[in-house]
């Protein structure tokens, strides 16, 4: 990634071009990414193929100011972090499904950044943790909004999130092995074409806010904070499109 592209990417997420390779910078990049670049699957429903190549991802997310799902968002962030000098690897995860089973390898992409300790980084999981998590710590960790923990099982590490009922719910299982972007292509194609994929069943666009999260899902506009959840039912696609422009700056 060229210096010009680095500057453009940092500008896209509202970060000053002068950054380091320390924990504070990693936290800043992670938080600002979630606040400015939405998690969305709109390409799938607009017959726009998702191409896992650096140039295509940069054009979509930075130049055209769109969002994406895990392979796109974490894939391009990994390129940025590497260009800035971070020790970053792409890792494979299986998402916990409605059948209470984890998905297959490469079902999800997350990142690991090695500083003095290893950090789990993920800007592509929808309602994701707002700050990187210490990967080798088993105690509960808070991002100021929700609580998480990383536990071990027989097949790897499991990210769990604390729910309103007081339980920790598995989000996904992962291993720290390093992978290349090309290894995710098969599952990326599955998620953008298969009727069995969550992403082909309806449109979603979501990002964090200072107070919580805003989400367009189907014909609903959902606003959440620590204390409330408001759902506004939409009557037609034109209302969806108008809110997409107003809150996410996206025109399809």
PyMOL commands that set and color helices and strands:
alter all, ss='L'
color gray80, all
select helices_A, chain A and resi 3-12+23-36+42-45+54-63+70-84+181-193+198-200+237-248
alter helices_A, ss='H'
color red, helices_A
select strands_A, chain A and resi 39-40+87-95+108-114+118-121+133-134+141-142+147-153+156-162+168-174+204-208+212-217+220-225+229-233
alter strands_A, ss='S'
color yellow, strands_A
deselect
rebuild
show_as cartoon
